[in-house]
Amino acid sequence: MDQTTIDEGKTIAIISYITIIGLIIAYLLNNSKNNPFAQFHIEQSVRIVVLAFANYLLAWILPSSLGLITTLISLGIFVLVILGIVNAANGKTTPLPVIGTIG
């Protein structure tokens, strides 16, 4: 991937990690541009959102028995978001740990 492609997609890539609304905005912005760098980070962000939703469901179904586990998973999700933003800002296409290669 050349530097021009990375520079053009950085903003969209960073936006994709800022909540689900940012993900939707990044997806819509990238529809017309088809930037592969931004697309990579949008896909990584989708994985984070799916993990966060699964964690929410787990906490909702079994709130008292898995409280500590879901709290730790939430902390891990926050770390993944930060890593994703840092990778996007630095122009890297490194998959996120644990969930980066799923799917």
C-alpha positions as CSV (number, residue, x, y, z in Angstrom):
1,M,0.0,0.0,0.0
2,D,1.5,3.3,-1.0
3,Q,1.9,6.4,1.2
4,T,-0.7,8.4,-0.7
5,T,-3.4,5.8,-0.1
6,I,-2.6,5.7,3.6
7,D,-2.6,9.5,3.9
8,E,-5.9,9.8,2.1
9,G,-7.5,7.1,4.3
10,K,-6.2,8.1,7.7
11,T,-9.0,10.3,8.8
12,I,-11.7,7.8,7.8
13,A,-9.7,5.0,9.5
14,I,-9.5,7.0,12.8
15,I,-13.2,7.9,12.6
16,S,-14.1,4.3,12.3
17,Y,-13.0,3.5,15.8
18,I,-15.0,6.3,17.5
19,T,-18.2,4.5,18.6
20,I,-20.6,2.8,16.3
21,I,-21.7,6.2,14.9
22,G,-18.2,6.8,13.8
23,L,-18.1,3.4,12.2
24,I,-21.2,4.1,10.2
25,I,-19.9,7.5,9.1
26,A,-16.5,6.0,8.1
27,Y,-18.3,3.3,6.1
28,L,-20.4,5.9,4.3
29,L,-17.4,8.1,3.6
30,N,-15.4,5.2,2.3
31,N,-18.2,4.0,0.0
32,S,-17.3,6.6,-2.6
33,K,-13.5,6.6,-2.1
34,N,-12.9,2.8,-1.8
35,N,-9.7,3.4,0.1
36,P,-8.1,0.0,1.1
37,F,-6.4,1.5,4.1
38,A,-9.6,2.9,5.5
39,Q,-11.4,-0.3,4.6
40,F,-8.9,-2.4,6.6
41,H,-9.6,-0.2,9.7
42,I,-13.3,-0.2,9.1
43,E,-13.2,-4.1,9.1
44,Q,-11.2,-4.1,12.3
45,S,-13.7,-1.7,13.9
46,V,-16.6,-4.0,13.0
47,R,-14.8,-6.8,14.8
48,I,-14.6,-4.6,17.9
49,V,-18.3,-3.6,17.7
50,V,-19.3,-7.3,17.4
51,L,-17.2,-8.2,20.4
52,A,-18.7,-5.3,22.4
53,F,-22.2,-6.3,21.5
54,A,-21.5,-9.9,22.5
55,N,-20.0,-8.7,25.8
56,Y,-23.1,-6.6,26.4
57,L,-25.4,-9.5,25.8
58,L,-23.3,-11.7,28.1
59,A,-23.5,-9.0,30.8
60,W,-27.3,-8.7,30.3
61,I,-28.0,-12.4,30.4
62,L,-25.8,-13.3,33.3
63,P,-25.2,-10.0,35.1
64,S,-24.2,-11.2,38.6
65,S,-22.2,-14.3,37.9
66,L,-20.0,-12.9,35.1
67,G,-19.7,-9.3,36.3
68,L,-15.9,-9.3,36.7
69,I,-15.4,-11.2,33.5
70,T,-17.5,-8.8,31.4
71,T,-15.8,-5.8,33.1
72,L,-12.4,-7.2,32.1
73,I,-13.6,-7.8,28.6
74,S,-14.9,-4.2,28.4
75,L,-11.4,-3.0,29.5
76,G,-9.9,-5.2,26.8
77,I,-12.3,-3.7,24.2
78,F,-11.2,-0.2,25.3
79,V,-7.5,-1.2,24.8
80,L,-8.3,-2.6,21.3
81,V,-10.0,0.7,20.3
82,I,-6.9,2.6,21.5
83,L,-4.6,0.3,19.6
84,G,-6.7,0.6,16.5
85,I,-6.6,4.4,16.6
86,V,-2.9,4.4,17.2
87,N,-2.3,2.0,14.2
88,A,-4.6,4.1,12.0
89,A,-2.8,7.4,13.0
90,N,0.6,5.8,12.3
91,G,-0.4,4.4,9.0
92,K,-0.1,0.7,9.9
93,T,-2.3,-2.2,8.8
94,T,-1.4,-4.5,11.7
95,P,-4.4,-6.7,12.7
96,L,-5.6,-6.2,16.3
97,P,-4.6,-8.8,18.9
98,V,-7.0,-11.7,19.3
99,I,-9.8,-10.5,17.1
100,G,-7.9,-9.0,14.2
101,T,-7.8,-12.0,12.0
102,I,-11.3,-13.5,12.8
103,G,-13.7,-13.6,9.8
